Amino acid sequence: MDWISFLQNNIGEFVILIGGSGILYWRETKRGKKIDNDGKVMEEWKEMYNVQEKKCTEKDQIIIKKDEKIEQLRKEKNDLLEERYTFMANREYELKQLEAKHAEEMRQKDQEIAELKMQNAELKWNECRVNGCDHREPPRDRKCIGSCTDCKE
């Protein structure tokens, strides 16, 4: 029986050794797979980070271009507004000059009208009231305006 117990002990130890090493192997392979999996996950995250970083860089470039375009358009707008204000100021200055010229012309016309009214009033004052007369006499002391050829003077 000695052999049987020896075989039993050896077989038992062998089974325990195989089982224990299987457990150790299983734990180590599980740990190795986890490390490999963690490495793959880290590479995927790194790749996603690089893709996002590239997208952010592209978007930053687009934003910079848009900002430059906005600044260019703002400058054009300000230039156009300045040109418009200058144009309007020039037009206003020209309009004031035209108004002043027109006002001066109106004063001259009013003065001419006033002189003509004075001449008209003088002519009515010196008008002869005798109808049908060759030598019409004015109703006042003045005898001739200066265009009369038949004056007795």
RAZIVEN-V222611 format. One record per residue. N is the residue number from 1. PHI is phi in whole degrees, -180 to 180 (none if undefined). PSI is psi in whole degrees, -180 to 180 (none if undefined). Layout:
<<N/PHI/PSI> <N/PHI/PSI>>
//
This chain:
<<1/none/-9> <2/-65/-38> <3/-70/-36> <4/-68/-45> <5/-68/-35> <6/-63/-45> <7/-66/-40> <8/-64/-45> <9/-63/-45> <10/-67/-41> <11/-66/-41> <12/-64/-45> <13/-65/-39> <14/-63/-44> <15/-65/-43> <16/-65/-42> <17/-64/-44> <18/-66/-44> <19/-64/-44> <20/-66/-43> <21/-68/-33> <22/-63/-42> <23/-65/-45> <24/-62/-44> <25/-62/-43> <26/-63/-43> <27/-64/-42> <28/-69/-41> <29/-67/-35> <30/-65/-43> <31/-65/-42> <32/-63/-42> <33/-64/-39> <34/-65/-42> <35/-64/-44> <36/-61/-44> <37/-63/-43> <38/-62/-40> <39/-62/-44> <40/-64/-43> <41/-63/-42> <42/-65/-40> <43/-65/-41> <44/-62/-44> <45/-63/-41> <46/-64/-41> <47/-65/-44> <48/-63/-39> <49/-62/-44> <50/-63/-41> <51/-63/-46> <52/-66/-39> <53/-62/-41> <54/-65/-44> <55/-63/-43> <56/-64/-40> <57/-64/-44> <58/-62/-44> <59/-66/-38> <60/-61/-41> <61/-64/-41> <62/-64/-43> <63/-63/-42> <64/-62/-43> <65/-63/-42> <66/-66/-40> <67/-62/-42> <68/-63/-42> <69/-64/-42> <70/-62/-45> <71/-63/-40> <72/-63/-46> <73/-65/-38> <74/-64/-41> <75/-66/-43> <76/-61/-43> <77/-61/-46> <78/-64/-39> <79/-63/-43> <80/-66/-41> <81/-65/-41> <82/-64/-42> <83/-63/-41> <84/-64/-46> <85/-63/-40> <86/-63/-45> <87/-61/-46> <88/-65/-39> <89/-64/-42> <90/-64/-42> <91/-64/-41> <92/-65/-41> <93/-63/-45> <94/-63/-41> <95/-63/-42> <96/-64/-39> <97/-64/-43> <98/-64/-41> <99/-63/-42> <100/-64/-43> <101/-63/-43> <102/-64/-42> <103/-62/-41> <104/-64/-43> <105/-62/-41> <106/-64/-39> <107/-63/-42> <108/-64/-44> <109/-64/-42> <110/-62/-39> <111/-66/-43> <112/-62/-43> <113/-62/-43> <114/-63/-42> <115/-63/-43> <116/-65/-38> <117/-65/-39> <118/-64/-43> <119/-64/-41> <120/-63/-44> <121/-63/-40> <122/-65/-41> <123/-65/-40> <124/-67/-35> <125/-65/-38> <126/-96/13> <127/-69/137> <128/-80/137> <129/-101/0> <130/-93/116> <131/-89/146> <132/78/13> <133/-98/139> <134/-74/-34> <135/-111/76> <136/-68/136> <137/-111/136> <138/-71/155> <139/-74/-6> <140/-111/-174> <141/-70/-27> <142/-70/131> <143/-97/-36> <144/-141/144> <145/-87/-22> <146/125/-12> <147/-106/2> <148/-82/129> <149/-99/-17> <150/-97/18> <151/-69/151> <152/-87/-1> <153/-73/none>>
//
